[in-house]
Amino acid sequence: MHRKLLIPGPTEVSQDILLEQTRPMIGHRSKDFSEFYGGLTAKLAKFFELPSEYMPTTTTSSGTLWFDIVGRSIVQKKALCCVNGAFSKRFAEIVRACGKAADWIEVEWGKVVKPDAIAEKLETGEYDTLTMCHNESSTGARSPVTEVGKMVRRDYPDVIFAVDSVSSMAGDRTLPHEMNVDVLFASTQKCFALPPGLAVAMVNERALERAKTIPNRGGYTDLVEIFDFEQKHQTPYTPNVSLLYALDKRLDLLIAETYPRVYQRHKDMAELTQRWARKHFEMFPEAGYESITVSCIKNTLGKSVKDLNQKLAERGLEISNGYGALAEKTFRIGHMGEWTVAGIKEALDAIDEIWGL
Ligand SMILES: Cc1ncc(COP(=O)(O)O)c(C=O)c1O
């Protein structure tokens, strides 16, 4: 039985989007491909209202490749990494695994790293790159990227700001120029509501200029090569053409819905879920920093999340347990992509019935 996914990715993908992937194959070095791919990146630029100094791209990878791209192609000597959950920690670890130095500012899970704490560290002049996760899917905390970006651009203009927007891009408001982010990336299985296997990124000229100065950028992780090929509307290596077809169709739908409406729909879903959560439980993230794409809820009633999911499965629904050590202590409801307020309401009603709330 099909279980509709209310987990923080992968999320639901409608049949018509899935079917886009059955279009006939074309060669990725053909004129047809370049025309198609150039059109797709133009749609990305249109939807995200990108000014000319920002360039969109896609990689045939999950989002994590971009941790490596930042580690290999952006960090010169030392990065400052904001760590407030599983994914921001992985970002920091991968920067180190790429052979670059990285210091962490670590806060308790559920909290966010604030601009003052970052400024204090950047003031030392030791760091050339700052990393942050916009939407920590493990804790449902939404970091103050816009405030941080404003401070970094104003006070530390040589620092490149790289942000994981994996579970927020195309749901939350994530315009890189508005947030003063130099490298922003996401995976397609989250708010883009596509199958996994592609990443979407937006990179500005400052970041690309930095990359040109970095030796040993690797192969798949070479940002300069990625954008050399973008000039020809191609990718350096064979892309997942089928998924690009699906992304192209998704972008048509997103552009038709418009960015403000997509954002509003996600805010409305989050508001409904948070209201429900506060009525029965408590929100896990620090007040004022709740994600609008995934709600992480403290299981204050000590209910069995595992049992709930078994019963939800009978109704064709699936939510997410807490991440790692937070399992059963928290549970997560993903409200992203194709989901609507009406669908979320039905799911919350189902939980009410099962748990007798
Ligand atoms: C915030 C965040 N960052 C990174 C990742 C890793 O993305 P991927 O699995 O597409 O590599 C995830 C996956 O859930 C995520 O939620």
The ligand as an ORCA input file, in Angstrom:
! r2SCAN-3c Opt
* xyz 0 1
  C      19.464     19.476      6.231
  C      20.010     18.329      5.445
  N      21.253     18.418      4.947
  C      21.785     17.432      4.223
  C      21.099     16.269      3.998
  C      21.713     15.202      3.169
  O      21.129     15.263      1.923
  P      21.250     14.070      0.878
  O      20.708     12.867      1.566
  O      20.426     14.547     -0.288
  O      22.689     13.922      0.551
  C      19.811     16.107      4.508
  C      19.058     14.870      4.285
  O      18.067     14.574      4.915
  C      19.246     17.180      5.241
  O      18.009     17.092      5.731
*
